[in-house]
Amino acid sequence: MQKKSIGIIVGSIRKDAYTKKIADFLISKAPEGYSLETINIADLQLYNQDYDEADEPENYSSFRKKIKAKDGIIFITPEHNRSVPAALKNALDVGSRPYGKNVWDGKPCFVISSSVSGISGFGANHHLRQTLTFLNMPALQQPEVYLPNVQDYFNEKGELIKEDTASFLTDSLKTYLDFASKFIK
C-alpha cells in the first residue's frame, strides 16, 4: 500500500522559527502509512499575474507540482499583525493561480497557529481559514490548535519539551489524518 503524503507549509521563513520546530515534531510523529514533508515557501517570488502568461519562474512550477502531489496539507503559522505572514499569503496565491488551476482545490487541511504572546495566533488562524474556504480546502474544525507563548515549548536543541503540548499535538495529528482520509482517493 502506498503511503499517504501530507505537505506541511510553515508560515515563518525565519531560520529558527518555532513553526518549523512544530513541523519537525509532527514529522517525527507520522504514523505508519503516512509521510509528512515540509514544503519550502521562502524562495517563491512575490506572486505576479504576468508570470502566469509567460516565463513562469521554475520555483512556481516546482512548488505547484509538490502541492498537487500531496494528499493533504498542514499549515503552521505564526501571527503577524493579526494575520498570516506575507510569505504564507504569497504561497497561497502562487498555488491558486493561474485562474482555474488551483492546486489547493479539495485538499483536506489542518491549521495550527502560534505566537510568543498569550493570544496564540488566533487572528492568523481565522484569517487563514477565510482564505482556505475560498481555495476550496476542507479544514479540520476540531480540535482547534492555538499555541501561546510558544518560545517556552522547546529546549536549546529545538525539541518540544512541554509534555501536555506534545500529547495534544500528537492526538490532533491523528484526528486530522482520520479526517483527511475521508477525502483522499
The 8 nearest C-alpha neighbors of each residue, nearest first, counted from 0:
[[1, 2, 32, 3, 33, 31, 4, 34],
 [2, 0, 3, 32, 33, 4, 34, 31],
 [3, 1, 32, 33, 4, 34, 0, 31],
 [2, 4, 33, 34, 32, 70, 1, 5],
 [3, 5, 34, 69, 70, 33, 35, 2],
 [6, 4, 35, 71, 69, 72, 70, 34],
 [7, 5, 72, 36, 37, 35, 69, 73],
 [6, 8, 37, 73, 72, 36, 38, 74],
 [7, 9, 74, 38, 37, 73, 10, 75],
 [10, 8, 75, 11, 18, 19, 76, 74],
 [11, 9, 76, 87, 75, 8, 84, 77],
 [12, 10, 13, 9, 16, 18, 77, 76],
 [11, 13, 41, 14, 10, 16, 86, 9],
 [12, 14, 16, 11, 15, 19, 17, 41],
 [15, 13, 16, 12, 19, 11, 17, 41],
 [14, 16, 13, 17, 19, 20, 12, 157],
 [17, 15, 13, 19, 18, 14, 11, 20],
 [16, 18, 20, 19, 21, 15, 149, 150],
 [17, 19, 21, 16, 20, 75, 9, 22],
 [20, 18, 22, 16, 17, 21, 9, 23],
 [19, 21, 17, 23, 22, 18, 157, 24],
 [20, 22, 18, 24, 19, 23, 17, 25],
 [23, 21, 19, 25, 20, 24, 26, 18],
 [24, 22, 20, 26, 21, 25, 19, 27],
 [23, 25, 21, 27, 22, 26, 20, 28],
 [26, 24, 28, 22, 27, 23, 21, 29],
 [27, 25, 23, 29, 28, 35, 24, 22],
 [26, 28, 24, 25, 29, 23, 35, 22],
 [29, 27, 25, 26, 30, 24, 169, 172],
 [30, 28, 26, 27, 33, 25, 34, 35],
 [31, 29, 33, 28, 32, 34, 173, 27],
 [30, 32, 33, 29, 2, 34, 28, 3],
 [31, 33, 2, 3, 30, 34, 1, 0],
 [34, 32, 3, 2, 31, 30, 4, 29],
 [33, 35, 4, 5, 3, 2, 29, 36],
 [36, 34, 5, 26, 6, 4, 29, 33],
 [37, 35, 6, 7, 38, 5, 34, 26],
 [36, 38, 7, 6, 8, 39, 35, 9],
 [37, 39, 8, 7, 6, 36, 40, 65],
 [38, 40, 41, 37, 8, 42, 9, 62],
 [39, 41, 42, 43, 90, 38, 86, 87],
 [42, 40, 12, 43, 39, 86, 11, 44],
 [43, 41, 40, 44, 39, 58, 86, 45],
 [42, 44, 40, 41, 58, 45, 59, 90],
 [45, 43, 46, 42, 56, 59, 89, 58],
 [46, 44, 89, 47, 43, 93, 86, 90],
 [47, 45, 93, 89, 44, 92, 48, 50],
 [46, 48, 49, 50, 45, 51, 44, 93],
 [49, 47, 50, 51, 46, 52, 97, 96],
 [48, 50, 47, 52, 51, 53, 54, 55],
 [51, 49, 55, 48, 53, 52, 54, 47],
 [52, 50, 48, 49, 97, 53, 55, 96],
 [51, 53, 49, 50, 48, 54, 55, 97],
 [54, 52, 50, 55, 51, 49, 56, 48],
 [53, 55, 50, 56, 52, 51, 49, 57],
 [54, 56, 50, 53, 51, 57, 59, 60],
 [57, 55, 59, 58, 54, 60, 50, 44],
 [58, 56, 60, 59, 61, 55, 62, 54],
 [57, 59, 61, 60, 56, 62, 43, 42],
 [60, 58, 62, 56, 57, 61, 63, 43],
 [61, 59, 57, 63, 58, 62, 64, 56],
 [60, 62, 58, 64, 63, 59, 57, 65],
 [61, 63, 65, 59, 64, 60, 58, 66],
 [62, 64, 66, 60, 65, 61, 94, 67],
 [65, 63, 67, 61, 62, 66, 68, 60],
 [66, 64, 62, 68, 63, 67, 61, 69],
 [67, 65, 63, 69, 68, 64, 62, 102],
 [66, 68, 64, 102, 65, 69, 63, 103],
 [69, 67, 65, 66, 64, 70, 4, 63],
 [70, 68, 4, 66, 5, 71, 67, 6],
 [69, 71, 4, 5, 183, 3, 106, 68],
 [72, 70, 5, 107, 106, 69, 108, 6],
 [71, 73, 108, 6, 5, 7, 107, 74],
 [72, 74, 7, 109, 108, 110, 8, 6],
 [75, 73, 110, 8, 7, 109, 111, 9],
 [76, 74, 111, 9, 112, 18, 10, 110],
 [77, 75, 10, 112, 9, 74, 18, 111],
 [76, 78, 113, 114, 112, 120, 10, 11],
 [77, 79, 120, 123, 83, 82, 81, 114],
 [78, 80, 82, 84, 81, 83, 77, 123],
 [79, 81, 82, 78, 83, 123, 122, 84],
 [82, 80, 122, 79, 123, 78, 83, 120],
 [83, 81, 123, 79, 80, 78, 122, 126],
 [82, 84, 123, 78, 79, 85, 87, 127],
 [83, 85, 87, 79, 86, 10, 88, 82],
 [84, 86, 88, 87, 89, 83, 79, 10],
 [87, 85, 89, 84, 88, 90, 10, 41],
 [88, 86, 10, 90, 89, 85, 84, 91],
 [89, 87, 91, 85, 90, 86, 92, 84],
 [88, 90, 86, 92, 87, 91, 85, 46],
 [91, 89, 93, 87, 92, 88, 94, 40],
 [90, 92, 88, 94, 89, 93, 95, 87],
 [91, 93, 89, 95, 90, 94, 88, 96],
 [94, 92, 90, 91, 95, 96, 46, 89],
 [95, 93, 91, 92, 102, 96, 63, 101],
 [94, 96, 101, 92, 93, 102, 91, 103],
 [97, 95, 98, 94, 101, 93, 100, 92],
 [96, 98, 100, 51, 99, 95, 101, 48],
 [97, 99, 96, 100, 101, 95, 51, 48],
 [98, 100, 101, 97, 96, 95, 102, 104],
 [101, 99, 98, 97, 96, 102, 95, 94],
 [100, 102, 95, 103, 104, 96, 99, 94],
 [103, 101, 67, 104, 94, 95, 100, 66],
 [102, 104, 101, 106, 134, 105, 94, 95],
 [105, 103, 135, 102, 101, 106, 136, 134],
 [104, 106, 136, 135, 107, 103, 137, 182],
 [105, 107, 71, 136, 104, 103, 108, 70],
 [108, 106, 137, 71, 179, 136, 138, 105],
 [109, 107, 138, 72, 73, 71, 137, 106],
 [108, 110, 73, 139, 138, 74, 175, 72],
 [111, 109, 74, 73, 75, 112, 124, 108],
 [112, 110, 75, 144, 74, 145, 76, 109],
 [113, 111, 76, 120, 145, 77, 124, 75],
 [114, 112, 146, 119, 120, 77, 145, 147],
 [113, 115, 119, 120, 116, 147, 77, 149],
 [114, 116, 148, 149, 150, 147, 117, 113],
 [117, 115, 148, 114, 118, 147, 119, 149],
 [116, 118, 147, 119, 148, 115, 114, 146],
 [117, 119, 116, 120, 147, 121, 114, 115],
 [120, 118, 147, 114, 113, 146, 145, 117],
 [119, 121, 113, 78, 112, 114, 123, 122],
 [120, 122, 124, 123, 119, 118, 125, 145],
 [123, 121, 81, 125, 124, 120, 82, 126],
 [124, 122, 82, 83, 78, 126, 120, 125],
 [125, 123, 121, 127, 122, 126, 112, 120],
 [126, 124, 128, 127, 122, 123, 121, 129],
 [125, 127, 123, 129, 128, 124, 82, 122],
 [128, 126, 130, 124, 125, 129, 123, 131],
 [127, 129, 131, 125, 130, 126, 132, 124],
 [130, 128, 126, 132, 127, 131, 125, 133],
 [129, 131, 133, 127, 132, 128, 134, 126],
 [132, 130, 134, 128, 133, 136, 129, 135],
 [133, 131, 135, 129, 130, 134, 136, 128],
 [132, 134, 130, 135, 131, 129, 136, 128],
 [133, 135, 131, 132, 136, 104, 103, 130],
 [136, 134, 132, 104, 133, 105, 131, 137],
 [135, 137, 105, 106, 131, 107, 134, 104],
 [136, 138, 107, 108, 135, 105, 106, 139],
 [139, 137, 108, 109, 107, 140, 136, 110],
 [138, 140, 109, 141, 175, 108, 137, 178],
 [139, 141, 138, 142, 143, 109, 110, 137],
 [142, 140, 143, 139, 144, 174, 171, 175],
 [141, 143, 140, 144, 171, 139, 174, 175],
 [142, 144, 141, 140, 145, 111, 110, 139],
 [145, 143, 111, 142, 112, 146, 110, 171],
 [144, 146, 112, 119, 113, 111, 120, 147],
 [145, 147, 113, 119, 149, 112, 144, 114],
 [148, 146, 119, 117, 149, 114, 116, 113],
 [149, 147, 115, 116, 150, 117, 114, 151],
 [148, 150, 151, 115, 147, 152, 114, 146],
 [149, 151, 148, 152, 115, 153, 17, 114],
 [150, 152, 149, 153, 148, 154, 161, 115],
 [153, 151, 149, 161, 159, 150, 160, 154],
 [154, 152, 159, 158, 157, 160, 151, 155],
 [153, 155, 157, 156, 158, 160, 159, 152],
 [154, 156, 157, 153, 158, 159, 160, 152],
 [157, 155, 154, 158, 153, 159, 20, 160],
 [158, 156, 153, 154, 155, 20, 159, 17],
 [159, 157, 153, 154, 156, 160, 20, 155],
 [158, 160, 153, 152, 161, 157, 154, 165],
 [159, 161, 153, 152, 162, 158, 154, 165],
 [162, 160, 164, 152, 163, 159, 165, 153],
 [161, 163, 165, 164, 160, 166, 159, 167],
 [162, 164, 166, 165, 161, 167, 168, 160],
 [165, 163, 167, 161, 166, 162, 168, 152],
 [166, 164, 162, 168, 163, 167, 169, 161],
 [165, 167, 169, 163, 164, 168, 162, 170],
 [166, 168, 164, 170, 165, 169, 171, 163],
 [169, 167, 171, 165, 170, 166, 164, 172],
 [170, 168, 172, 166, 171, 167, 165, 173],
 [169, 171, 173, 167, 172, 168, 166, 174],
 [172, 170, 168, 174, 173, 169, 167, 175],
 [173, 171, 175, 169, 174, 170, 168, 176],
 [172, 174, 170, 176, 171, 175, 177, 169],
 [173, 175, 171, 177, 172, 176, 178, 170],
 [176, 174, 178, 172, 173, 177, 179, 171],
 [175, 177, 179, 173, 178, 174, 180, 172],
 [178, 176, 174, 180, 175, 179, 173, 181],
 [179, 177, 175, 176, 180, 181, 174, 139],
 [180, 178, 176, 181, 107, 182, 177, 175],
 [181, 179, 183, 177, 182, 178, 176, 184],
 [180, 182, 179, 178, 183, 177, 184, 107],
 [183, 181, 180, 179, 184, 107, 106, 178],
 [184, 182, 180, 181, 70, 179, 71, 106],
 [183, 182, 180, 181, 70, 3, 179, 106]]
